[in-house]
């Protein structure tokens, strides 16, 4: 491989890595939107109150602005319900069509509006970064056609994610829509990490690899499945807490956890199961991998993130769910999934080396 090709590969790797970091930053900002209750700060999409730059005062809006944007959201939801019915999701369509919470239109709040607007601006920036990633990927067509193909797939996923984001707004933040939106973000991270990993493989030699037992990879696959389950449990906890908070008028935060029910207890206990599985993985990784290897370093990062995630959960449980901890908790969970996926890809290469050697 000549120097020019290596430079193209390294340039693409940097671009795709920057894009991954930007997606994680958007997840953090999304957590801030959620914790501050700013999800409906802009009642329409992609504009905000019908403008490219949102208003700063309610005086800039018509007196019946709530009725105007409610009608627009309901019209969009009717089309969404029809689409769900055509796809065979009758139950989901029924829920959207009959959920009375969708009819609630929030009053204008400048702070919440601009928090949501900044969230959208970052989403637009990521769209441009994905386009730039796709453009960079075409330069690698001759060495790995899957890199540009998967890069285009990531662009399609971003566009689909944007559409789902618009539906999250039109359905007035339905819980399952928010969960689906989050899962798509994690899938985007995974796809971008895989593309980046394929680029790394182009310039890595067998001398960089060492043999490891396949059980290391399988236990991490189990770990990432359990982590996805924990994320879903976390969204259910959040739904329960939102209901409790609404019933208490968003007061008495210290009582929210206690009234959240069994789902919180399951979520809390499940974190110990996750920790146990990953400590077992870490023990084996420490035993079978080289100390200075990327696998060993990322394994240490993984355990640290899990411990921080548990600590942030404890902080929310015992200190009245501080608003600043909510986006941190979400970001840490997302980072755990990303690091798990990085390790699974790296271990696959090492396991394949063992198979090829045999």
N, C-alpha and C positions, 0 to 999 in steps of 0.2 A: 504494500500500500504506500503510495507516494505521499509526500509532505502536504501537498495541496488538498488531497482527500482527507487526511487527518485533521487539517485545519477546518475544513467544512464540517466534519463530524463534531469537533470540539465546539465550534460556533453554535451548531444546532443544540448540543447538550446544554450549553449555557442558556440559550433562549428558552428551551423547554423547562429547565430548572427554575428560571425566573417566573415562568408562567405558573408552575406548581406553587411557588411561594405566594404569588399573587392570589391564587385560588384559596389558599389557606388564610390569607389576610381577609379575603371576602367572607370566609366562614366566621372569622372573628368578628367582623363588622356586622354580619348577620346575627350573631349572638347578641351584640349590643342593641341592634334593632329590636330583637325579641325581648331582652331584659328591660328595655325602657318602654316597651309597649308602643313602639313606633311603626309597627308593620302596616298600619293603615294610615300612616302619615300622608301618603299620596293615595287618594281613592281611585285613581285611574292609572293606566299603564299603556305605553312607555312614558308618556308625559306625566307631569305632576300638576294636578288641578288645571289640566289643559294647556300647560305652558312648558317650554323647554327649561326655563328657570322658574322655580316655584315662588309663590307669593310669600311675603314676610308678615303680612297682617290680614286679618279676616276682612278688613275694609276693601281689600282688592278683589274680593269674591262677590258674586251676586248673592242676594239675601236668601234665595232658595237653593244654594249650592248643594246642600245635603240631598235634596230631592233629585237634583240633576244627575249627580254621580251615582245615586242609588239606582236610578232608572238605567243608566249605562251599564252598571254592574249586573243588574238583573237580566238585561238583554244578552250580555255575554254569557251569563250562566245558563240561559235557555239553550244557547248553541252548544255549550259544554255538555249539558245534560243529554241533548240529542246525540252528540258524538259518543258519549259513554254508552247510551242505549244501543247504538249501532255496533259498538265493539263488544257488546254482550255483558257489560257491567251494570246490570239493571239495579242491583242493590245500591251501588255507589251513586248512580243517577238519582235514585229515589231519595237518598240522604241529602244530596245537594239541592234537589227540588223542594224538599220539605223542611230544611233546616231554617228555623226562624231567626237564628243568630245572624244569618246573612243579611237580614233586613235592617240590622242595626247600623246606622251611619254615624261615625264619630264626628265630633265637632273639631273645627280647625285648631291645630296647635302648632305654632311656628317651629318650635324645637323638634317635635316629632317629625314634622314634615321635612325638615332639613337633614335629620338623621337618616330617614328613609331615602332622601334624594341623594345623599352622599353614597349610600349603599348601592344605589343604581348606577351612579357614575363609575364606581369601582367595577361593577359588573360590565359596563361598556368598555372600560380599560382592558379587562380580561379578554373580552371579545376581540379587541385589536391585537392583543398579545397572541391569542390563538391563531389569528390570521397570519401574523408574522411567523409563528411557528410552522404553519402549513407552508408558507413561502420558503422558509429555510429548509424544510424537509424535502422539497422537490430537488434540491441540489444533491440529495443522497439516493436518488432513484436508481442509479446505476449500481450501487453497492447493497442496498436493501430496500426493495420496493414496498415492503410492509410499513416502513417508517412513514412515507408520505400518505399511504392509504389510511393508516391508523390516525395520522394527524388530521386528515380530512374528517374522519369519524369523530374526532374530538370537537371539531368545529360544528358538526351536525348536532352533537350532544349539547354543546353550549347554546345553540339556537333553540333546541328543544327545552333546555333548562330555562331559557328566557321566557318561552311560552308558558311553561308551568308556573314560573314566577308571576306572570300576569294573572293566571288563574287563582293563585294563592291570594292575590289582592281582590279579585272579583268575588271569590267565595268567602271573603271576610275572615281569612286566616283559619280555614278549617284544619283541624289537627292533622288528619291523615294526609292532607295536601302538603302541609309543612314537612311532615315526615318524608314523603316522597321526594320533595324538593331537596331535602338534606341527603337522602340516599343517592340522588343523581349527582350531587356535588362530590360525594365520596367516590362514585364511579368515575367521574371526570378526573379526580386526582389519581386513581388507580390507572386509568388509561394513559395519562401523561407520564406517570412514573414508568410504566411498561415501555412506552416509546423511548424515554430517556435511557432505560436499561438496554434496549436493543442497540442504541447508538454506542453505549459503553462496550457492549459485546464485540462491536466491529473493530475496536482497537485493543481489546484485551487479549493477552496470549495465555496459553495453557500454563505458563510458568506462574501466572497470577492466581491459579486455582489450586486447591488441595482437596483431598477426599474427605467426605463427611458421611455419616450414616443417614439414610433416608428418613429415619424416625424424627430427626430434627425438623425437617420440612413438614412432615405430617402433623406434628404437634402444633406448629405455627398455623397450619391450615385450620386445625381445630380452634386455635386461639382467635383467628380472625372471624370465624363463624360465630363464636361466642361473643365477640366484641360487637358484631352487627346486632345480635340479639339484645345485648346490653344497651345499644343505642336506641333500639326500638322501645325497650323498657323505659329508658330515660325520657323519651317523648311522651309516653303514657303518664309518667310521673309529672311531667310538665303540664299535661292536660288537666290532671287532677288538681294540681296546685293552682292553675289558672281559675278553675271552678271555685276552689276554696277562697282564693283571693277576691274573686268577684262577689262571693256571698258575704265577705267581711268588709266590703267596700275598700279593698286594697289596704286595709289597716291590719294591725296585730300580726305582723310578719312572723313573729316568733311562734305563732300557732299554726302556720300553714303546713309545715311538715307533719305535725302531730295529727292533723285532720286529713292527710292525703291518702290514708288507707293502706291496704295490703300491698298495693303495687310498689310503693316506696320501700317497704320491708324486703320485698323480693329483689328489687333493684340494688338495695344496699348489700344484701347477702350474696348476690350474684357477683359482686365486685371481688369478694374473697375467693370465689371459685376461679375467676379470671386470674387473680394474683397467683393462686396455687398452680394453675396450668403453666403460667409463664415463668414462675420460679423453677419448675421442673425443666422447662425448655432451657432456661439460663444455666442450670446446673450441667446439662448435657452439652450446651454450646461451649461452656468454659472448659469442659473435658475434651471435646473433639476438635475445636477450632484453634487456629493460631492466635496468640495473644494480640499481635499487631494487625490482624486482618480486619477488613471492613465488616465482616460478619460479627466478630467479637465486639467491635466498637458500637455497631448498630444495636446489638443485643443489650449492651449496657444502657444505651439511650432508651430502648424500649422499656426496660425495667424502671428506669427513672421516671419516664412519662406515666407509667401505670401507678407508681407511688404518688406522684403529684396529682394525678386524676383522683385517686382515692382521698388524698388530703383535701383537695378542693371540694369534694363531695361532703366530707366531714365538716368542712368550714360552712357549707351551705346549710347542713342539717342542724348544726349547733349554734349558729349565729344569725338565724332568721333569714336565710337566703339572701345575703348581700347582693345587690344588683351587679356589682363589679365582678363577682365570682362566677356568675352564670355564663358569660361568654368565654371566660377562661376554661371552665369545665367543658364546654362544648368544643373549644379549640383543642384541648388536650386529648379528648376522645377521638377527634378527627386525626390528630397527629399519630396516635397509637395505631389506627388502622393503616395509615400511610407507611409507618415504619415496619409494621407487620408485613405489608405487601413487598416492601423493599427486600426484607430478609428472605421471604419466600422465593423471590426471583433470584437472589444471590445463592441461596442454598440449592435451588434447582440446578444451577450451573455446576456447583461442586458435586452434587449427586450424579449428574450426567457424566462428569469426568470419571467418577468411580465406575459407572456402568460401562463406559467406553474402554476403560482400562481392563476391566474384566473380560 
